[in-house]
Amino acid sequence: MPNVKLESLQQGMIVTSDVRNLDNMLLIPAGCALTDRQINILNSWGIAEIQVEALGDPEDSADPLLLVPPETLEQMKGELRAAFWEPRDTGPVEEEVFNLVLRRRARQILERQPFHS
């Protein structure tokens, strides 16, 4: 797993090992696809580089949510919200779990029926 410098990180890259600050507080869990917000958090904490999956085919490392058609993505979000969360119950942790489940579902859909952009 290559270490990638902060300035080279891109949205959608998959983190391969937990990213922690100097106090051992978890900033980003392994398996998470990076968002712009998380890259900004890494910058704020002074994290110089992290481990991400090897970059080969750009579609392999891309955020699966970017590869699913918008109408399919909205349908998936609606199904997950109906099954798990009420809007008043969401906080940062619940939002992160929701996004991880959403990405997992998107990968499953893409495996069964790849969409071409």
Order of alpha helices (4+ residues) and beta strands (2+ residues): beta-beta-beta-alpha-beta-alpha-alpha-alpha-alpha
